[in-house]
């Protein structure tokens, strides 16, 4: 049985904390774009959840197309949000794997919301 090395554990924990801070910084600067209606509506969404840009094709500005426009904006926002979540998960997966290696906790065993 291998003995527990507290200094090595602390060093690995510090390195992971630094990597996590760098990852959070990279993720915070990301913006994803979602589009709907074959590009008639686009929404740019930052990692902080704020919409930074909305583009609407002028053909949708007819009051009789209000319902269509509302649906397309919602769809574009949902797609941008989903893209952000997928990218964040892809970037964070290596970190959670490292945490599991250090702690012995496997990420797949944790409850997820």
N, C-alpha and C positions, 0 to 999 in steps of 0.2 A: 504494500500500500504506500502510495506516494504522500509525503508530508505536505502540508499546506504552507506556501510561502507568502506571508503577508506583504512583504515588500514588492514582490512580483505582482501580486493582486492589486496593490495600490497603484503601481506604475501602469498596469493595463487599464485600470479604472480611469486614471488621469488622461491617458491617451484617448480612451473612448470619449471622455467628456470633451476633449479638444475637437475630436472628429465630429461629435454631435453639434457643437457650436458652429463649426464650419458648415456643416450640412444645413443647419437652420438658417444660416446667413444666405446660403445659395438658394434655398427654397423660398425665403422671404422675398428675394428679388425676381422670382419667376412670375411670368404672366402667361396664361393660356387663353387661346381664342376658341370659342365655339361658334359654329355657324348653323343656320337653318334655312330651309327653303332654297337649297342650292346656292347659298351665299347671299340671298336677299337680305338677311339679317346676320350680323356678326356681333359678338360680345367678347370683349377682352376682360379677363378677370385675374386680379392679382392674388397671390397666395394668402393675403390678409382678408380675402373675401370681398374686396372692393372692386366694383366695376370701374375700369379705367377708360373704357371706350365702348361706344355703341354705334354701329353703322347700320343704317336702314336705307334700302333702295327706295328712291323716290316713288316708284310705282305703287308702293304699299301705303303711301300717305293719303290715299283717297279715304274719306270718312266711311265709305261703305265697306271698306276692307279692314276696319278696326279690329274685329275679332281675329282675323287671320294674323294681323300684325302682332297682337298680344300673344297669341299662341307661338309664333315664331320667335319672339323675344324670349319667352319662357324656355323654349326648347334650346335656343342658343346658349342661354345662361346655364341650363342644366348640363349641356355638353361640355362647356368650359369648366364647370365645377367638377364634373366627373374626370376630365383630363387632368386637372390639378391633383385630385386625390390619387389617381393612378401613378402619376409621376412621383408624388411624395412617397407613396408606398414603395415604389421601385428604388428610390434613393435611400430610404430608411431601412429596407430589408437587410442590407449587409450589417448595419449597426445593431439591429435586433439579434442577428445571428451571432455577432461578437458578444453581446450581453449574455446570450445563452451559453456561449462557450466559457465565459468567465464565471457565471453564477450557477450553471448547471440547469437553468430554467429554459425550457424549450418554448419559444414564442407561440407555437401552435396550441400549447396547453392553456394559454391565458384566455380569459373571457374577453371578447371584443364587443364593443357596442354595436 
